Amino acid sequence: MKKKWRAMGLAAVLVCTVLAGCQSPGKSAEKEKITLNEVAHSIFYAPQYVAIENGYFDQEGISLELVTGYGADKTMAAVISGDAQVGFMGAEASVYAYLEGANDPVVNFAQGTQRAGNFLVAREEMPDFQWSDLKGKKILGGRKGGMPQMVFEYILKENGLDPAKDMQIDQSIDFGSTAAAFSGGLGDFTVEFEPSATALEKEGTGYVVASCGVDSGYVPYTSYSAKTSYIEQNPEIIQKFTNALQKGVDYVNSHTAEEIAKIIQPQFKESDLGTITTIVKRYQQQDTWKENLVFEEESFELLQDILESAGELDERAEYEELVNVRFAEEAQKE
């Protein structure tokens, strides 16, 4: 009888152990699902892809779905509608939405890049290029009110040019389609992100003659943002998300272009490793990535200066209303 009870007791212990083994890992392995809508899919955002490919989001307990919006307006719409919990785009979109009277403002909690990521591409090599060479030319530009176009116009004005009078800027082509249009013979110059700029060079239809990132100086070009309500209700998720990004930033700022290219290659299967390496080097050389994700007030005010210069801002937004540095500052301590 004792043997029987001992056997039953052992069986009960085993059942409990198995159940505990099934439940505990399930709870600990359960990840928070986050949809991140990025404005474009570009090597310009290497820290983000390093964080994905190196498993930093997984380590933080986040199951990340990456969606490309192809334009800040579309990315912002996804965040506002709730289709995406986090948006990665130019912070100007959050300013526009706020000034239009958003009930649940989209707040920037991490700065992504500190330089413009686009390049001026010409039809021929121009080793002695000057911005004045654009006088009388047709340029394929970006969407009105978007950071690529506004930074481009900012550079033109800094070089004594009038974007409306000294050249013809075509803004009718959809984001992501300008390279194909240029390759097809439209325009004398085009403003392109990577990998499109390098792709045009490789096919011999265009040549990078200037970097908007270098000539515009340090600009808060992109940032990560979420609705105020989501941040307030999910501070732990936002912190974990930011921690993962910081690890990606740490990696790109401490590794070679070759090492970074190998890590992010799965994100750019259409590009060979040599091309990715070339592009990463180009971005490293212009000091694209900050050492941290803190969106500083000086940078926010510079952003609004650029918006005003482009004629897109009638009034300014308060820094404290649209920027939250708590998570980025905490991520530095991890």
Summary of the structure (lengths in Angstrom):
residues: 334
radius of gyration: 23.6
end to end distance: 57.5
largest distance: 101.6
contacts: 1111
relative contact order: 0.17
helix: 50%
strand: 16%
